[in-house]
């Protein structure tokens, strides 16, 4: 596929779907997603995340949800075993997907927003961990 600029929802969906194809194949973070998201729920999950990223990149008001609560719940369900390395891998795959498929201002915005989102989620999840798991 030729690289292109991120111009619309279809491009955002392509980014999200391609990214999560990589996630599902990843030995490190893939099992977290595959265990948490049932096979028959992937398409609705991709649509919700397309709403999220479309809202972030194009400032439309489509996304409904609470990413912070969702991520804290996942961490709790995995016995508070999600750490900075998991977010690092998530960012690596996100950047890789962007670099392989897109260029331009929106692609750069997607990287910067992902960095900010990952650090915010990580720090707030870390603060929410039971104190004995923080050491």
DAUR-V191671 format. One record per residue. PHI is phi in whole degrees, -180 to 180 (999 if undefined). OMEGA is omega in whole degrees, 0 to 359 (999 if undefined). D_LAST is the distance of its C-alpha to the last C-alpha in Angstrom with 2 decimals. Layout:
# DAUR-V191671
PHI_OMEGA_D_LAST ; PHI_OMEGA_D_LAST
This chain:
# DAUR-V191671
999_175_44.96 ; -75_175_45.79 ; -70_179_43.22 ; -147_175_43.98 ; -82_175_42.81 ; -84_188_40.92 ; -118_188_43.75 ; -162_181_43.44 ; -60_180_41.74 ; -61_177_42.99 ; -66_179_41.24 ; -64_178_37.98 ; -61_178_38.37 ; -59_177_39.04 ; -59_183_35.87 ; -63_182_33.73 ; -65_179_35.49 ; -66_178_35.38 ; -61_182_31.68 ; -73_169_30.88 ; -62_177_33.20 ; -66_180_30.93 ; -58_183_27.80 ; -61_181_29.49 ; -88_186_30.29 ; -78_182_26.89 ; -69_185_25.24 ; -86_182_21.66 ; -105_180_21.67 ; -54_181_25.08 ; -58_178_24.17 ; -63_182_21.97 ; -67_183_25.01 ; -67_178_27.54 ; -75_185_25.98 ; -82_185_25.56 ; -108_179_28.96 ; -61_183_32.02 ; -53_183_34.65 ; -81_180_37.16 ; -106_185_34.86 ; -63_183_34.22 ; -63_179_37.24 ; -67_176_36.42 ; -64_179_32.82 ; -63_178_34.32 ; -64_179_36.73 ; -63_180_34.07 ; -72_172_32.05 ; -65_175_35.35 ; -57_181_35.92 ; -59_183_32.52 ; -72_175_33.22 ; -64_177_36.86 ; -63_181_35.87 ; -71_186_33.55 ; -93_184_36.11 ; -119_176_39.38 ; 57_172_38.48 ; -94_182_40.07 ; -105_180_38.98 ; -113_188_38.44 ; -71_173_34.81 ; -128_180_33.97 ; 161_181_30.49 ; -131_183_27.04 ; -57_181_24.75 ; -63_179_21.72 ; -62_181_22.27 ; -59_182_23.07 ; -73_175_19.87 ; -64_178_17.71 ; -64_178_19.93 ; -62_180_19.50 ; -60_178_15.71 ; -61_180_16.21 ; -62_178_18.98 ; -102_177_16.87 ; 53_176_14.29 ; 55_184_11.80 ; -103_180_11.94 ; -94_184_13.26 ; -130_185_11.61 ; -54_181_13.28 ; -60_179_15.30 ; -67_178_17.00 ; -69_176_18.12 ; -62_179_19.25 ; -66_178_21.37 ; -58_179_22.71 ; -64_180_23.83 ; -58_180_25.32 ; -68_178_27.40 ; -64_180_28.41 ; -63_179_29.64 ; -59_180_31.36 ; -63_177_33.14 ; -61_184_34.25 ; -64_180_35.47 ; -76_190_37.40 ; -120_190_39.14 ; -139_173_39.34 ; -145_173_40.02 ; 102_187_40.71 ; -62_181_39.38 ; -68_176_37.93 ; -64_177_36.09 ; -65_176_34.59 ; -60_180_33.78 ; -63_177_32.05 ; -68_182_29.82 ; -64_179_29.02 ; -66_178_28.39 ; -63_176_26.15 ; -58_181_24.02 ; -65_180_23.82 ; -64_182_23.21 ; -61_182_20.41 ; -69_178_18.52 ; -64_179_19.25 ; -60_181_18.28 ; -60_184_14.97 ; -65_179_14.00 ; -72_175_15.44 ; -65_179_13.88 ; -60_179_10.36 ; -64_182_11.55 ; -85_180_13.04 ; -67_173_10.22 ; -56_188_9.96 ; -56_182_7.54 ; -70_179_6.38 ; -92_183_5.63 ; -81_184_3.77 ; -86_999_0.00
